[in-house]
Amino acid sequence: MTGLAVLACIVELLRRQQLREKYAALWLLIGLIIAPLGFFPTWLDSIANKLGVASGVSLVLFAGFVLVLLVTLHLSWESSRLEAETRTLAEEVALIRTHLAQTADPMPASAVKPVAGTPGTGGTPDRDADDSAGSDDDITAAATTLSDDREARA
């Protein structure tokens, strides 16, 4: 029964998209291994005897310990990778913002149309795409510069 409950939980987590597919295969495999052992507990003792383990309970305890150790190692690796990626992205955003701040020209007052609702005016604020500070070309140039900097560092 425990194996079926594990399989049901895994399928439900997948259905709700709370468990990513890359982990689902591993957990489904574990569930498929646990399910028959729940219905035929004598298999566990015979497997333990073939492996030279004193009892099936000891084998399950050892296998669980190894599994937890491997999951912890994987999650630590994943966390370290994501931390490095976050740091790199934050540095790139800071460099892009600095680049945009250095290249942006202050917008002249004549470029701004009157705001709707302002007494005596009926216009809306609008700027031409050519006059915008931080256009797509500026962002592309900053990203290219950052890519070149990253390659030079590597």
Beta strands, then each sheet from edge to edge (+ up, - down):
end
